[in-house]
């Protein structure tokens, strides 16, 4: 995201969008004080909101989401990732001093957990897609979390089911918080799929990371795939620049409601089938390793007994 580049320009557009929403909400609150209390909640889309958003996209992935999938970043990777989001914070107009070091970034995340409510990470069960939302575990938080799931179920390119997305959310956030947010409890089958997903993603991460040339090829390949999915595909930007127009203009009547899902899967999810194959592959490898370990241990024990006698 070079200064003056496309990414930089998009970030500035988002910053202007925040300003427009902030101005709109403050105007509505001035005309009708019960709509929003600036005295109680502060200026909407304020610095703390921006800090929390940066923390969710950086710190919570490093120290929560990835470890819960069996992925642990190296120190240099952690430093680089925090530095990337520190620059995003700078461009977006967010106070970036809280992300000067990894220790500061982690401390900010933990402070937000303690003082501002939990941060909920909803992981879209695909190698290429990650959706995160910061909410409190209350009624409005439950609406937001469930609407996130309903908005992306059965959607391209992964066509994942609502049960798979619910299993993803519960895997990363735990059942206690997920129950507080009224996230549905999926069946055992979808827990197996999530286990398979973790086996696949962790395996891919560690294998490619262990060979620098493979890692470079993987990064180059992902860049092309992400560009195709996000920019070129008909379900993405369809080769058009994002202008960040208002989808929902703040109005007195604009309320967040629980929306209905899209119903049964209309297309089989290749990601879910991949996860199932990865789970059984992992189980098979574990069985072979365990059998080999047992044979080796038995052979050593048998040899030891012979030497003793």
C-alpha positions in Angstrom: 0.0 0.0 0.0 2.3 2.7 -1.3 1.4 6.4 -0.7 -0.6 7.5 -3.7 -1.4 3.9 -4.8 -4.7 2.2 -5.1 -4.6 0.7 -1.6 -3.7 4.1 -0.1 -6.6 5.8 -2.0 -9.1 3.1 -0.9 -8.0 3.6 2.7 -8.5 7.4 2.4 -12.0 6.7 1.0 -12.8 4.6 4.0 -11.6 7.4 6.2 -13.9 9.9 4.5 -16.8 7.4 4.8 -16.2 7.3 8.5 -16.3 11.0 8.7 -19.6 11.1 6.7 -21.2 8.5 9.0 -20.0 10.3 12.1 -21.4 13.6 10.8 -24.7 12.0 10.0 -25.1 10.3 13.4 -24.2 13.5 15.3 -26.8 15.5 13.3 -29.5 12.9 14.0 -28.6 12.9 17.7 -28.8 16.7 17.8 -32.3 16.7 16.3 -33.5 13.7 18.4 -31.3 13.1 21.5 -32.8 9.6 22.2 -31.3 8.4 18.9 -27.8 8.5 20.2 -26.1 10.0 23.3 -22.8 11.6 22.6 -22.3 12.3 26.3 -22.8 8.7 27.2 -21.1 6.9 24.3 -18.7 9.6 22.9 -18.4 10.7 19.3 -19.4 7.8 17.0 -16.6 6.1 15.2 -14.0 7.6 17.5 -10.3 6.8 18.1 -11.1 4.0 20.5 -13.3 2.3 17.9 -10.5 2.6 15.4 -7.9 1.2 17.8 -10.2 -1.7 18.6 -10.7 -2.4 14.9 -6.9 -2.4 14.2 -6.4 -4.7 17.3 -9.0 -7.1 16.0 -7.4 -7.4 12.6 -3.8 -7.7 14.0 -3.4 -8.7 17.7 -6.5 -11.0 18.0 -5.3 -13.0 15.0 -1.8 -13.4 16.2 -2.6 -14.4 19.8 -6.1 -15.8 19.5 -7.4 -17.0 16.2 -4.3 -18.5 14.7 -3.2 -20.4 17.8 -6.6 -21.9 18.2 -6.1 -23.3 14.7 -2.7 -24.7 15.6 -0.8 -21.9 13.8 1.9 -20.1 15.8 3.8 -17.2 14.1 7.5 -16.6 14.4 8.7 -13.5 16.2 9.7 -11.8 12.9 6.4 -12.7 11.3 4.6 -11.2 14.4 6.7 -8.0 14.2 6.1 -7.6 10.5 2.3 -8.2 10.8 1.9 -5.7 13.6 4.0 -3.2 11.6 1.7 -3.6 8.6 -1.4 -2.8 10.7 0.4 0.1 12.4 0.8 1.6 8.9 -2.9 1.0 8.2 -3.7 2.7 11.5 -1.6 5.7 10.5 -3.2 6.0 7.0 -6.8 5.6 8.4 -6.2 8.3 11.0 -6.1 6.0 14.0 -3.6 6.6 16.9 -0.8 4.2 15.9 1.5 4.5 19.0 -0.4 1.6 20.6 1.1 -0.7 17.9 4.7 0.5 18.0 5.8 -2.9 19.3 4.2 -6.3 19.6 4.1 -6.1 23.4 2.1 -2.8 23.1 -0.2 -4.3 20.6 -0.9 -7.3 22.8 -1.4 -5.2 25.9 -3.9 -3.0 24.0 -5.9 -6.1 22.9 -6.0 -7.4 26.4 -7.0 -4.0 27.8 -9.9 -3.9 25.3 -11.0 -7.3 26.3 -11.1 -6.3 30.0 -12.6 -2.8 29.7 -14.6 -2.7 26.5 -16.1 -6.2 26.2 -15.1 -9.2 24.3 -13.9 -9.1 20.7 -15.5 -11.8 18.6 -13.7 -13.3 15.8 -15.8 -15.0 13.1 -13.6 -17.1 10.8 -14.9 -17.9 7.4 -14.0 -21.5 6.9 -11.8 -21.1 3.9 -8.1 -20.7 3.3 -8.6 -17.3 1.6 -11.3 -15.6 3.6 -11.3 -14.0 7.0 -14.1 -11.9 8.4 -13.8 -10.3 11.8 -16.3 -8.2 13.8 -15.9 -6.6 17.2 -19.0 -6.8 19.4 -20.1 -7.1 23.0 -21.8 -10.3 24.3 -25.2 -8.7 24.6 -28.4 -8.7 22.6 -27.1 -6.3 19.9 -23.8 -8.3 19.8 -25.8 -11.5 19.2 -27.7 -9.9 16.4 -24.5 -8.7 14.8 -22.7 -12.0 15.2 -25.6 -14.0 13.7 -26.1 -11.6 10.9 -22.5 -11.9 9.9 -22.9 -15.6 9.6 -26.2 -15.4 7.7 -24.8 -12.8 5.3 -22.0 -15.1 4.1 -23.6 -18.5 4.2 -23.9 -20.3 0.9 -22.0 -17.4 -0.8 -19.3 -17.8 -3.4 -16.5 -18.7 -3.7 -16.7 -21.2 -0.8 -20.5 -21.8 -0.5 -20.1 -22.8 3.1 -23.2 -23.7 5.2 -24.5 -21.9 8.2 -23.6 -24.9 10.4 -20.0 -24.8 9.2 -19.7 -21.0 9.9 -21.2 -21.5 13.3 -18.7 -24.3 14.1 -15.9 -21.9 13.0 -17.2 -19.2 15.3 -17.5 -21.6 18.3 -14.1 -23.1 17.7 -12.4 -19.7 17.8 -14.5 -18.1 20.6 -15.5 -21.0 22.8 -18.9 -22.3 23.8 -19.4 -19.9 26.7 -19.1 -16.7 24.7 -20.9 -18.3 21.7 -23.8 -19.3 23.9 -24.0 -15.7 25.1 -24.2 -14.6 21.5 -26.9 -17.2 20.6 -24.7 -18.8 17.9 -26.3 -22.1 17.0 -24.7 -25.3 18.1 -23.7 -27.4 15.1 -23.6 -31.2 15.1 -20.5 -33.4 15.6 -20.0 -33.6 11.8 -19.2 -29.9 11.6 -16.8 -30.1 14.5 -15.0 -32.8 12.5 -14.9 -30.5 9.6 -13.4 -27.7 11.7 -10.7 -30.1 13.1 -9.9 -31.1 9.5 -9.7 -27.4 8.5 -7.2 -26.8 11.3 -5.1 -29.8 10.2 -5.1 -28.6 6.6 -4.3 -24.9 7.4 -1.6 -25.7 10.0 -0.1 -28.3 7.8 0.0 -26.0 4.8 1.4 -23.2 6.9 4.3 -25.2 8.4 5.2 -27.1 5.3 5.5 -24.1 3.0 7.2 -22.0 5.7 9.9 -24.6 6.2 11.1 -24.2 2.6 11.7 -20.6 1.6 11.3 -21.2 -2.1 8.0 -22.9 -1.6 6.9 -20.1 0.7 7.7 -17.5 -2.0 5.8 -19.4 -4.6 2.8 -19.8 -2.3 2.7 -16.1 -1.5 2.8 -15.3 -5.3 0.1 -17.8 -6.0 -2.2 -16.4 -3.2 -1.7 -12.9 -4.5 -3.0 -14.0 -7.9 -5.9 -16.0 -6.4 -7.0 -13.2 -4.1 -6.9 -10.7 -6.9 -9.0 -13.0 -9.0 -11.6 -13.6 -6.2 -11.8 -10.1 -4.9 -11.3 -7.9 -8.0 -12.0 -9.9 -11.2 -14.8 -12.4 -10.1 -18.4 -11.5 -10.8 -19.2 -12.0 -7.1 -16.4 -9.7 -6.1 -15.7 -6.2 -7.6 -16.2 -7.5 -11.2 -13.2 -5.5 -12.3 -14.5 -2.2 -10.9 -13.0 0.0 -8.3 -14.7 0.1 -4.9 -16.1 3.5 -4.2 -17.5 2.7 -0.7 -20.9 4.1 -1.3 -23.4 4.0 1.5 -25.3 0.7 1.8 -27.4 1.8 4.7 -27.7 5.5 5.4 -28.1 6.2 9.1 -31.8 7.1 9.7 -34.1 7.2 12.8 -35.7 4.1 11.4 -32.5 2.2 10.7 -32.3 -0.6 13.2 -30.3 -3.8 13.2 -32.6 -6.9 13.1 -32.0 -10.6 12.8 -32.2 -11.6 9.2 -33.3 -14.9 7.8 -30.7 -17.2 6.4 -30.4 -18.3 2.8 -31.7 -21.8 3.6 -30.2 -25.2 2.6 -26.9 -25.3 0.6 -27.6 -24.7 -3.1 -24.1 -25.9 -4.0 -21.7 -28.4 -2.4 -18.9 -26.6 -0.6 -15.5 -27.8 -1.8 -13.9 -26.3 1.3 -16.1 -28.5 3.5 -15.2 -31.6 1.5 -11.5 -30.6 1.7 -11.7 -30.3 5.4 -13.3 -33.8 5.7 -10.5 -35.3 3.6 -7.9 -33.5 5.7 -9.4 -34.8 8.9 -9.4 -38.4 7.8 -5.9 -37.9 6.3 -4.7 -36.5 9.7 -6.2 -39.4 11.5 -4.6 -41.9 9.2 -1.2 -40.3 9.6 -1.6 -40.2 13.3 -2.5 -43.9 13.3 0.5 -44.8 11.1 2.9 -42.8 13.4 1.4 -44.3 16.5 1.7 -47.9 15.0 5.3 -47.2 14.1 6.0 -45.8 17.5 4.5 -48.8 19.2 6.5 -51.2 17.0 9.8 -49.3 17.7 9.0 -49.1 21.4 8.1 -52.8 21.5 11.3 -53.8 19.6 13.5 -51.8 22.0 11.7 -53.3 25.0 12.1 -56.8 23.6 15.8 -56.2 22.9 16.2 -54.8 26.4 14.6 -57.9 27.9 16.9 -60.2 25.9 20.0 -58.3 27.0 18.8 -58.5 30.7 18.3 -62.3 30.4 
